[in-house]
């Protein structure tokens, strides 16, 4: 149908709103996805390389909030490529705890899969037997989360949300960590807060494109930004906005 949105494997999650808080359960776990093919077996070389890659990410990511790992050398059949990204305001201790938990959790949720990704409120971890470093992976899979409440003035609020996120997408190009936060006043006594972030294997221009594409999902994820809180989350970038400060400045 002309003008319709192209199909993408997108999951829409509705989160319960208690007061102004979007709640999650299970230690901040959001979602996971497993590759549909390419299995490995217990005690195989791939299993050993995966353990090594996850251990490396648990140690390499916390100091800066980001880490890459590739194990297996030139043996492409058993090569494991892994990435971990922590939210820009996460402390090294929280980052390490999140990545370690994600590494254990993903193996239980995606047993013997050669590719998987898992998202928590504080971190993302993904691995694959295919090379994905430097590639925008949001187009292959992304999911939405949104508050169930509508803004008092949906049209005006949605415009402010888009302005805030678009401004942060522009700002992130000059950010060393491809992470930006900000706030915008709405009326005399209210504010909307926003956060955008990309995995640091992307070039800054690719990061901005990834975010701009995600922001273009506002009509589908968040009723054009009329919901009082929402996110679009993918394998290479994500944004979030709320009517309360949810990040540490």
C-alpha distance (Angstrom), angle and dihedral (degrees) to the residues before:
residue distance angle dihedral
X1 . . .
X2 3.77 . .
X3 3.81 114.0 .
X4 3.81 94.3 9.9
X5 3.77 121.7 136.8
X6 3.82 114.6 -97.8
X7 3.79 115.0 -113.7
X8 3.79 116.5 -98.1
X9 3.81 129.5 170.8
X10 3.80 92.9 -104.9
X11 3.77 127.2 159.2
X12 3.79 119.5 -153.4
X13 3.78 113.9 -153.5
X14 3.78 121.5 -168.2
X15 3.79 112.0 -154.7
X16 3.79 124.7 -159.2
X17 3.77 115.4 -109.0
X18 3.80 117.9 -141.5
X19 3.77 107.6 -177.6
X20 3.80 103.9 -47.1
X21 3.79 95.8 -27.1
X22 3.78 127.0 104.5
X23 3.77 103.6 -149.3
X24 3.79 129.2 -148.2
X25 3.77 129.6 -178.4
X26 3.79 138.1 -145.1
X27 3.79 97.6 50.1
X28 3.79 96.6 -51.1
X29 3.81 95.8 -47.5
X30 3.80 110.7 160.3
X31 3.80 110.1 172.8
X32 3.79 146.2 -43.4
X33 3.79 138.7 -153.4
X34 3.80 130.4 -158.3
X35 3.79 128.0 -154.6
X36 3.80 112.4 -103.1
X37 3.80 94.4 -135.5
X38 3.80 142.5 19.1
X39 3.79 108.4 71.2
X40 3.79 128.2 -171.7
X41 3.78 129.2 -154.2
X42 3.78 132.5 -121.2
X43 3.82 114.9 -86.5
X44 3.81 90.9 11.5
X45 3.79 125.0 137.8
X46 3.82 89.4 -104.9
X47 3.81 90.5 54.0
X48 3.81 89.6 52.5
X49 3.81 92.5 47.5
X50 3.81 91.0 48.2
X51 3.79 92.2 53.0
X52 3.80 89.8 49.3
X53 3.82 92.1 48.9
X54 3.82 93.3 49.2
X55 3.80 91.8 47.0
X56 3.81 90.2 51.2
X57 3.81 91.9 50.2
X58 3.80 91.8 50.1
X59 3.81 88.7 56.9
X60 3.81 101.8 34.1
X61 3.81 101.3 44.5
X62 3.86 103.2 56.1
X63 3.84 100.5 66.5
X64 3.82 93.7 58.8
X65 3.80 101.7 11.4
X66 3.80 94.2 -111.8
X67 3.77 137.4 74.4
X68 3.80 142.6 170.4
X69 3.77 127.3 -160.3
X70 3.79 133.6 -176.9
X71 3.79 121.1 -177.6
X72 3.78 132.4 175.8
X73 3.78 98.1 54.1
X74 3.80 115.7 -136.5
X75 3.79 93.3 -17.0
X76 3.82 94.7 108.9
X77 3.80 92.9 -176.0
X78 3.80 91.8 62.4
X79 3.78 100.8 26.0
X80 3.83 115.7 126.7
X81 3.80 120.7 -159.1
X82 3.78 115.5 -168.7
X83 3.80 137.8 -179.0
X84 3.79 132.7 -171.5
X85 3.80 126.0 -172.0
X86 3.78 125.9 -179.0
X87 3.78 124.2 -160.2
X88 3.77 110.2 -90.0
X89 3.81 94.7 -112.3
X90 3.83 96.2 46.7
X91 3.81 115.9 117.9
X92 3.82 118.1 -124.6
X93 3.80 89.5 -107.5
X94 3.81 93.3 50.7
X95 3.79 90.4 44.4
X96 3.79 92.6 52.3
X97 3.79 92.0 47.5
X98 3.81 92.5 48.9
X99 3.82 95.0 47.9
X100 3.80 92.3 45.9
X101 3.81 91.5 49.6
X102 3.81 91.3 46.1
X103 3.81 91.3 51.4
X104 3.79 92.0 54.2
X105 3.79 94.9 40.1
X106 3.80 97.2 50.0
X107 3.80 92.4 55.1
X108 3.79 89.6 55.2
X109 3.80 94.4 45.2
X110 3.82 94.6 43.4
X111 3.82 104.6 29.5
X112 3.80 115.0 -167.8
X113 3.79 94.3 -6.3
X114 3.80 116.5 141.4
X115 3.80 91.7 -146.7
X116 3.80 132.4 37.9
X117 3.79 144.2 142.0
X118 3.78 132.3 -156.7
X119 3.79 130.9 -170.7
X120 3.78 129.1 -154.8
X121 3.77 129.0 176.3
X122 3.82 88.4 -102.6
X123 3.79 104.1 33.2
X124 3.78 151.1 14.5
X125 3.79 124.9 -141.5
X126 3.79 126.0 -176.6
X127 3.80 137.5 163.7
X128 3.79 138.2 -179.8
X129 3.77 142.6 170.7
X130 3.83 86.2 -125.7
X131 3.79 125.0 76.7
X132 3.79 110.4 -105.1
X133 3.81 104.0 153.9
X134 3.80 111.6 130.4
X135 3.81 94.2 14.1
X136 3.80 124.6 117.9
X137 3.80 103.8 -121.4
X138 3.80 99.3 176.6
X139 3.80 92.1 96.2
X140 3.79 93.0 61.1
X141 3.79 96.5 53.0
X142 3.77 137.7 -3.5
X143 3.76 137.0 149.6
X144 3.78 138.0 -153.6
X145 3.78 133.0 -132.2
X146 3.76 123.2 -173.7
X147 3.77 142.0 170.4
X148 3.78 113.9 -110.6
X149 3.83 94.0 -132.9
X150 3.80 124.2 92.3
X151 3.79 123.6 -137.1
X152 3.80 117.6 -107.5
X153 3.80 91.5 -116.5
X154 3.82 102.2 27.9
X155 3.80 98.8 -176.4
X156 3.80 96.7 48.2
X157 3.80 93.0 40.5
X158 3.80 91.8 50.7
X159 3.79 91.0 52.2
X160 3.81 90.9 50.9
X161 3.80 91.5 49.0
X162 3.80 91.6 51.9
X163 3.82 91.2 47.1
X164 3.79 91.3 51.0
X165 3.79 95.1 47.7
X166 3.80 93.5 43.8
X167 3.78 89.7 51.9
X168 3.80 91.0 50.6
X169 3.80 90.5 48.6
X170 3.80 88.0 56.6
X171 3.80 92.1 44.8
X172 3.80 94.6 50.5
X173 3.82 91.4 66.2
X174 3.80 89.9 74.8
X175 3.79 95.6 39.0
X176 3.78 115.0 111.4
X177 3.80 91.7 -143.3
X178 3.82 98.2 37.2
X179 3.80 87.5 -116.3
X180 3.79 129.1 119.4
X181 3.79 136.1 173.0
X182 3.77 132.1 -174.2
X183 3.77 147.5 150.8
X184 3.78 137.0 -135.4
X185 3.79 129.4 -157.4
X186 3.77 116.6 -121.3
X187 3.77 111.2 -164.7
X188 3.78 119.2 -35.8
X189 3.79 101.9 -49.6
X190 3.80 110.4 21.0
X191 3.77 135.8 76.6
X192 3.78 138.0 -171.8
X193 3.81 118.6 -143.6
X194 3.78 125.3 -152.5
X195 3.80 140.3 -169.7
X196 3.80 130.7 -172.5
X197 3.79 128.1 -178.4
X198 3.80 141.1 170.4
X199 3.78 133.1 -165.4
X200 3.78 107.5 -98.4
X201 3.78 96.0 -125.0
X202 3.84 87.0 79.2
X203 3.79 125.0 88.5
X204 3.80 112.4 -115.7
X205 3.82 92.5 -108.9
X206 3.80 90.8 51.2
X207 3.80 89.2 48.3
X208 3.80 91.4 54.7
X209 3.80 91.8 48.4
X210 3.79 90.4 49.4
X211 3.80 90.5 52.0
X212 3.80 94.5 43.4
X213 3.80 89.2 53.4
X214 3.80 90.0 49.0
X215 3.82 92.2 48.7
X216 3.80 88.2 51.7
X217 3.82 85.3 64.8
X218 3.83 91.4 68.3
X219 3.84 92.6 103.7
X220 3.81 90.4 55.7
X221 3.79 102.0 36.6
X222 3.78 102.8 36.9
X223 3.81 111.1 15.1
X224 3.82 90.9 -96.4
X225 3.80 90.3 -46.9
X226 3.82 92.4 -55.4
X227 3.81 91.0 124.2
X228 3.81 112.6 91.1
X229 3.80 91.6 -124.6
X230 3.78 137.5 16.3
X231 3.78 149.7 148.1
X232 3.76 141.2 -156.2
X233 3.80 109.6 -155.2
X234 3.78 128.2 -172.6
X235 3.77 143.3 155.8
X236 3.81 95.7 -86.2
X237 3.81 107.9 24.1
X238 3.77 143.5 6.3
X239 3.77 142.9 -176.5
X240 3.78 134.3 -155.5
X241 3.79 134.3 -174.6
X242 3.81 132.0 -175.4
X243 3.79 140.2 166.2
X244 3.82 90.6 -119.8
X245 3.83 131.5 55.0
X246 3.81 104.7 -92.3
X247 3.83 98.2 165.3
X248 3.78 135.4 61.6
X249 3.78 110.9 -112.1
